[in-house]
Amino acid sequence: QVHVVESGGGLVQAGGSLRLSCVASGRTSDILAMGWFRQAPGKEREFVAAHKWNIPSTYYADSVKRRATISRDTAKTTVYLQMNSLKPEDTAVYYCAAATTYYSSSIASYSSSYNVWGQGTQVTVSS
């Protein structure tokens, strides 16, 4: 079984940067990909970025494509999400997720593609 735990959220001013971390533990050899999603109050959970593991590939939502970087520390089984030029509309709870059963690039942005979820970390961007 795989577990993921996020950290790094907080309050930041618009235009600032933040780096979120997600540490995976347990049967990490089962992980096919890890991703970040976010959910703002009153809105549905939306895809932010993902990192496929066996053939390293990254995927981004259009809303963050030029402002976000997802990276992986193989030794630490940790995935990072670096967010720059933050905007108030980036305010949300950010969730880390892992896929351990099946994964392909065509489904990277679907929350149903991930079967392991963290508790989330709050990111608040003030204007």
Secondary structure in CASP SS format (residue, H / E / C, confidence):
PFRMAT SS
TARGET T0000
AUTHOR 0000-0000-0000
METHOD secondary structure of the structure
MODEL  1
Q C 1.00
V E 1.00
H E 1.00
V E 1.00
V E 1.00
E E 1.00
S E 1.00
G C 1.00
G C 1.00
G E 1.00
L E 1.00
V E 1.00
Q E 1.00
A C 1.00
G C 1.00
G C 1.00
S C 1.00
L E 1.00
R E 1.00
L E 1.00
S E 1.00
C E 1.00
V E 1.00
A E 1.00
S E 1.00
G E 1.00
R C 1.00
T H 1.00
S H 1.00
D H 1.00
I C 1.00
L C 1.00
A E 1.00
M E 1.00
G E 1.00
W E 1.00
F E 1.00
R E 1.00
Q E 1.00
A C 1.00
P C 1.00
G C 1.00
K C 1.00
E C 1.00
R C 1.00
E E 1.00
F E 1.00
V E 1.00
A E 1.00
A E 1.00
H E 1.00
K E 1.00
W C 1.00
N C 1.00
I C 1.00
P C 1.00
S E 1.00
T E 1.00
Y E 1.00
Y E 1.00
A C 1.00
D C 1.00
S C 1.00
V C 1.00
K C 1.00
R C 1.00
R C 1.00
A E 1.00
T E 1.00
I E 1.00
S E 1.00
R E 1.00
D E 1.00
T C 1.00
A C 1.00
K C 1.00
T C 1.00
T E 1.00
V E 1.00
Y E 1.00
L E 1.00
Q E 1.00
M E 1.00
N C 1.00
S C 1.00
L C 1.00
K C 1.00
P H 1.00
E H 1.00
D H 1.00
T C 1.00
A E 1.00
V E 1.00
Y E 1.00
Y E 1.00
C E 1.00
A E 1.00
A E 1.00
A E 1.00
T C 1.00
T C 1.00
Y C 1.00
Y C 1.00
S C 1.00
S H 1.00
S H 1.00
I H 1.00
A C 1.00
S C 1.00
Y C 1.00
S H 1.00
S H 1.00
S H 1.00
Y C 1.00
N C 1.00
V E 1.00
W E 1.00
G C 1.00
Q C 1.00
G C 1.00
T E 1.00
Q E 1.00
V E 1.00
T E 1.00
V E 1.00
S E 1.00
S C 1.00
END
